[in-house]
Amino acid sequence: RIPTNDAASKERERLLRTAFSKFDTNGDGALTLSEVKQAMKALGQGLSNAEAMAIMETFDEDSSGTINIEEFSKWQNSRLPQSVGIPSAIKKSVEAGDRS
């Protein structure tokens, strides 16, 4: 579970969960290497295989070969401090998905 303690945190959690669901294209509750690369491409940051593997190795804490929602949250929170809010690219990606 992603900890929440106020309205901003709850909105952050909602956006992260929505983004995770959008990026989890096969709907199995975990991001594969391919889905991580696709997610970053959707956020305007294409990755090489080596860069995507580095993300997997860093944030796949349970060594499952995938990134679950908790690991995804830690990954995104490592990119920006909790106080900053969700990156605009994730918001735009989620909003685009809401319209489709």
KAVEN-V411270 format. One record per backbone hydrogen bond with DSSP energy under -0.5 kcal/mol. CO is the residue of the C=O (numbers start at 0). NH is the residue of the N-H. E is the energy in kcal/mol with one decimal. If there is no record, write none. Layout:
co=CO nh=NH e=E
co=CO nh=NH e=E
This chain:
co=0 nh=2 e=-0.6
co=5 nh=9 e=-2.5
co=6 nh=10 e=-2.3
co=7 nh=11 e=-2.4
co=8 nh=12 e=-2.7
co=9 nh=13 e=-2.4
co=10 nh=14 e=-2.5
co=11 nh=15 e=-2.6
co=12 nh=16 e=-2.8
co=13 nh=17 e=-2.5
co=14 nh=18 e=-2.8
co=15 nh=19 e=-2.9
co=16 nh=20 e=-2.5
co=17 nh=21 e=-2.1
co=18 nh=22 e=-2.6
co=19 nh=23 e=-2.1
co=22 nh=24 e=-2.0
co=23 nh=26 e=-1.6
co=29 nh=31 e=-0.5
co=30 nh=66 e=-2.0
co=31 nh=35 e=-2.4
co=32 nh=36 e=-2.2
co=33 nh=37 e=-2.4
co=34 nh=38 e=-2.6
co=35 nh=39 e=-2.5
co=36 nh=40 e=-2.1
co=37 nh=41 e=-2.5
co=38 nh=42 e=-1.5
co=39 nh=44 e=-3.5
co=40 nh=43 e=-1.8
co=47 nh=51 e=-2.4
co=48 nh=52 e=-2.6
co=49 nh=53 e=-2.0
co=50 nh=54 e=-1.8
co=51 nh=55 e=-2.3
co=52 nh=56 e=-2.9
co=53 nh=57 e=-2.0
co=54 nh=58 e=-2.7
co=55 nh=59 e=-2.3
co=58 nh=60 e=-1.9
co=59 nh=62 e=-1.5
co=65 nh=67 e=-0.5
co=66 nh=30 e=-3.0
co=67 nh=71 e=-2.8
co=68 nh=72 e=-2.4
co=69 nh=73 e=-2.1
co=70 nh=74 e=-2.4
co=71 nh=75 e=-2.8
co=72 nh=76 e=-2.8
co=73 nh=77 e=-1.7
co=74 nh=78 e=-0.9
co=75 nh=78 e=-0.5
co=75 nh=79 e=-1.3
co=80 nh=83 e=-1.9
co=80 nh=84 e=-0.8
co=86 nh=89 e=-0.8
co=86 nh=90 e=-1.9
co=87 nh=91 e=-2.8
co=88 nh=92 e=-2.2
co=89 nh=93 e=-2.8
co=90 nh=94 e=-2.9
co=91 nh=95 e=-2.5
co=92 nh=96 e=-1.8
co=93 nh=97 e=-2.0
co=94 nh=98 e=-1.1
co=95 nh=99 e=-0.6
co=96 nh=99 e=-0.6
